[in-house]
Structures are given as C-alpha cells and as structure tokens.
Amino acid sequence: MEAFKTVIWIVNIIAALAVIVLVLLQHGKGADAGATFGSGSGSAQGVFGSAGNANFLSRTTAIAATIFFATCMAMVYIHSNTTRHGLDFSNVKQSAPVQTKAVSDTPTDTQPAAPQPQQQ
C-alpha cells in the first residue's frame, strides 16, 4: 500500500508541474486581440486562430489537469480510509523525569543591591 501511495504522489507532482509548464508555454490570446480587432477583422477566428482555442497545448493542459485532479482525489480517499493519521507517539516511553530545583516559600531580597562607591 505504501508503494501505491508513493506512485500516486509522484504522478501528482509530475501532473502539477506539467500543468504549470503547459500554462506558461501557451501564448496569451488576449495579447493578440487588440492587434486583430484593430485591423478591422472582428471575428473570433482572428483571436483564437482557425483551429479554435482547442489546440494541442490546451488539450494537453486539460489532460494534465484531469490527472492532477484524479490523483488529488485518490490521495484524499486513501488518507480518509487509513487508521493511522499523522505522527504516532503511542509507543514512546518517557525516561526518568527531569529533576527541578525546589522553589522556597520564603521571600528573598527584592531590592537590587546599591552600587558600591568607587575608591580612587
């Protein structure tokens, strides 16, 4: 089961990095909108290109995001159905207790000592 959790973690991290890289690689379509619309062509085809906005990068990003979402949900399911959660300190044995100095009930001098005059 631990090996399966490790595989899920690795796939999750790779999918997250893939989504980040693919989003950063995509050319911003809004940057071209001003130039396209300013030239007189007001069609959506000018903004998104002739293939529409579902090109290779956006489809790959959607697949990577779906894998990331699925692995996140798998980790939630695995974690919610395990009996051990977090750190387990149930079998830790305490050594001898620390010896502390007893505090007396009698009050001590609360005034600081006056400085001694310097002799020359």
Protein Blocks (a to p, Z undefined) as FASTA:
>chain_A
ZZmmmmmmmmmmmmmmmmmmmmmmpccfklmmmmmmmnopacfklmnojnojadfklmmm
mmmmmmmmmmmmmmmmmmmmcfbgcjafklpccddddddddddfbdcdfbdcddddddZZ
